[in-house]
């Protein structure tokens, strides 16, 4: 079973309940698992039939324009609970770069 990176889970130790996200638990997800987290976000913003691949970029998806790019980044931040800087976003060339960035963000926690 692959752990959820950005989902939450609750557990109780000595009667005190605590909720953890994947970031707090220090779990490291595979690139494939990160892609699985990103795909529904991309589908909701860009194309409901999109198959997300690491080499995919905006030039290959007609509806991935500048406005949808901004919406994508905001949705990724909100749904995955990460903060992305303008500098980090400026260096992304494709989905694979986003996967790498999200894995790096997780490793910093």
Phi, psi and omega in degrees: 000129178273127180292152176282127180280314187250002175281181177236156173215152179244147174213161183238130176232115180063031177089346180263122180273142178222139177254131181239145169264168178301326180298314183293331180280352178070028181280143179249117180266151176290166177300320179298320180293322177294318177301319178297328177287325183281327188304313179296331178292311178299319180295323181288333183262317191256306187200119183296344180255007185296133172257113186282127177229154184298327182279356182291137174220175186298334181291342183260359182232108186306322183273001179271077179262185185297321179294313179294332177296316179297315179299318178302312184296320178294316179297319178298314178301312184292311186285330182259354176069039178238158174248126181245131180276160177300321179297317178298315181294325181295336182268358180282126178256336183199181181297323179301321176296323177295318178300313179301314180300316181294323176294321177295319179300319179295319182293335181283344184281000000 
